[in-house]
Amino acid sequence: MTETTKVVTRFAPSPTGYLHIGGARTALFNWLYARHHGGEFILRVEDTDQLRSTEESTKAILDAMRWLGLDWDGEPVLQGARVEIHREMVQKLIDEGKAYICVCTPDELEEKRKKALAEGRKPKYDGTCRDKNVDRTANSVVRFKTPPVGATIVNDLIKGTVTFNNEELDDLIIERGDGYPTYNFAVVVDDAQMGITHVIRGDDHLNNTPRQILLYDALGYDIPLFGHVPMILGSDKARLSKRHGATSVMAYKEMGYLPEALVNYLVRLGWSHGDQEIFSTDELVSLFTLDAVGKSAAVFNPDKLLWLNQHYIKERTANQLAEEACPFFEQRGLAVPDMSYLAKVAGDLRERSKTLVDMADSGAFYFAETVSYDDGAAEKFLTADAKGHLEAVVDELARQENLTKEGIENLLRTIADRRDTKLKFIAQPIRVALTGKTVSPGLDDMMITMGKDRVVQRIRKAIDYIKG
C-alpha cells in the first residue's frame, strides 16, 4: 500500500440485534478515519447467518447510523447477496489444494476434542480429512489448509507487532454444512473485493486476524492494514453489558440524548487530543488519527455522557430543541399547540435540562389543561395570606397589554410595596399557581412564554383552590 492509495474503510455489522455502543464506536472510528483522509466509508451488512439475521435489525442499525450522522458512501452492501461469489472462492481454494472437504461428524469432532484435552493438547482439529480428498456429503464442511509451521505477524496500527505461531491455529472451516461461508472467509473476500485498505475493529477480533491474513495470501489478495481498538468496560472494569445500563444506541435517543453528545462521548472512549473534551464534527474529522487511539480499555462513564448532553442542549437554538423535544412532550399525552410556543418553552428550559426527557418532564405544566399542585407546595404557598396577593396580581395583569420582563418585575414590586410584604411572598405563590411546584424556570420568562391569558387563568384557579 502506497501513500497515494485512497483510504477505504468499512463498518460491517451483523443484523442480529440493535447497534450497540461498542459497534457504534467502531463505526465512528472508521468513518472519521475515512473522512480525515478524504477516502470512502462503506457499510456492509453481514447477513449470512440465516437463522439470526433479520430485516428489522438491519433497519434498526441503519436508523442508528443515520441518527449519529455517520453517512456511508454508495448503497449498503448485503453480504448475503454475495454468497455465490464466496462459494466460487471456496472452490478456487479447493481446486488449488489450499482447502479440503471434511466429513467428520459433530460427535467425532467432540471425541477428538475430549481426547486432545485429556492428553494435554490444544483441542484443535487433527486434520483427519486433510489429505483424504473426500467428496462432499449432505453435512460436510470445507476447511482451509492452515500452514502447520511458521508464524503469522500482524503489524497492528494500534497494538504494534503481534506474532501468532501457525501451529496454534486450526484448519479453519470456511464453508459450513449449509453451504454458507463462515465469518472469517466471507469477510476476507468482501474486504479484498471492495478494496478495503484499513480494517479498524474491536480487539476481540485480533485472534481472527492471523487466520484472515493467511486467507488473503492463499487467495492472492493484498492484505489491508489492521487496527484493533481496545474494548469498552463498565464501571466495574468488566466488559460493557446491559447490567451497566443501556448499550443500544437508539435507547439513548429514546432517553433524550442528542446524537452529537453521543458521538463526542464515543470518540473520547479510547481517543484523545490533549485535554480537549468537546469537539465539533469538523474538528473530529480534522484531528482524528489512529496514532492517538490508546492501547488500554476505556471505561464507560454515564455521568460524563450526561454532562456532554447537557452542554449540547445548552448550545442548541430554541427552534432546534423544539423539533427534537416535540415527540417527548407528545409521548406524555400533551398537545403541542404550535412549534413557536414549544420553542419558547424550550428556551426557558434549555439551561435546566440534562436530557430531552428532563425537558418534557419539567415542562409538562406549560401544556397541561389543569395544574396539579404538589401537596407540600400548596400547603406552604397557596394560603389565605397568599390569596390577597394573587388577587392583586390578577387585577394588575388585567391592565397589561403585553408581558415584558421589565413590566412583570415592576408589577410585582409595586404590589409587594403596596401590600407591605417581600417580593418572594408574592412570587412563590404565583410559581405554584402556574406550575404546581416550587421549582421552575425564571418567573418572568415563564409568564412571558405562557402569555397573559394563560397566566391569569391559572392564578384564578389557584385563588379558587385557596377558597376551597
Disulfide bonds with the S-S distance in Angstrom:
none
